[in-house]
């Protein structure tokens, strides 16, 4: 039945529960109604005979369903954390300078499926194959992965194994990784060919510390990655040309060119997101000369065309040539908007002239960017890594809007509406994307959930503290439901991340204070 054929007045009790909750016009046609089919949520389309249940009853049902799913995943946890079949970790394997070959391969198997979530910009298949060949006793000449990156990858493999007997030796590899980075940094001028590997190790170590709720150490390695990337001229890398003064050797082929472009933007995402999250200065913001402007083109999908020159400036100026739509490019643009929103919002407290016009201009850019993003409803068949990154992009873009408008919540109904809409959009994104099979997620997602929770809890406080309804605020039941979705998402990943535990604890404390 098409939308034009939906009856004007459906008999009471005939709509499915999903349409009742969303207050959408339902065609009452089981097993999947028009609206649920259209928005890609057939699993939510449930028809219950009889009178329509109350909103409170429907919200309680949805919360119970989510909690049951979390309990089901927790029961599965011991099985999902087991080693791959046939894997046996020999006694004192961690005492070797290099783990035994099959142990190394097992650790890489833990790491590789999730590597991109933590800023891995090299070709993961080529990396894994090179490492496997390198650890073979029959390895011959050819490219080799230096120690600094091998140990960082092993560290992440141990961390992601979630096996207590393996993780007991995590600090051994953490110390080795830190020492390897320090040693590699001191020899880069003599061995420039390892510079890209050192940057990759710094990125991995930064994300590791953030995931372990050690933000100061994470920021230290994030700054190290950005500083080295600038020293290598990655912010001015032009495909097809090699700068004579570049620290890095000339790329051998297009694949190596793509790795350098990806390297820059992964470092950019890392540094811009976390300096904004931690409210610390950005290395790039201190560069005001044209020599420090970013000229590296956006990363392209295979067969795409690179556009070199003034990349970030052109993006904010909305130049027509700046239209790259690769997933990494969208991620980098969302990070740029998030960082700039934090900067523009800070101008308000400094009484900067024309701050209102800056807010309006950036708000327009954020809304245009969000409207151009691919929808999440159509990603059900996509690989988990793509769904994960697109979810982070969507929620990060919404957090840019929150960062821009949060300071105006009490004085502007427009800003209040912007923030609440952004927070609710984050909740809907979490409901749309099946994140239960991600296993592990970027620590940035904990921040986007917490930002949404802060807005919705503030709205709930306002609703309870006002004798009259405030225009633009959802009802209390809907606010409580959305807050529970955020709490359940943080709970889902808190088992594997101290950073998520921190944000989940803060959320619970904030809710307890409300009572």
Protein Blocks (a to p, Z undefined) as FASTA:
>chain_A
ZZklpcfbacehkacfklmmnopacehiafbdfklmmnopaklmccdedjdddfklmmmm
mmmmmmmmmmmmmmmmmmmmpccehiacdehklmpmbdcfklmmmmmmmmmmmmmmnopa
bdfklmmmmmmmmmpmkbccdddddfklmmmmmmmmmmmnopaklmmmmmmmmmmmmmmm
mmmmmmmmmmmmlmmmmmmmmmmmmmmmmmnopaklmmmmmmmmmmmmmmnommmccehi
acfklmbdcdfbfklmmmmmmmmmmmmmmmmmmmmmnopacfklmpmbfklpcfbdcddd
ehiacdeejklmmmmnopaklmcfbfklmmmmmmmmmmmmmmmmmmmmnopghklmmmmm
mmmmmmmmmmmpccfklmmmpcfklmmmmmmmmmmmmmmmmmmmmmmmmmomklmmmmmm
mmmmmmmmmmmpccklnopacfklmmmmmmmmmmmmmmmmmmmmpmbdcehiacfklmmm
mmmmmmmmmmmmmmmomklmmmmmmmmmmmmmmZZ
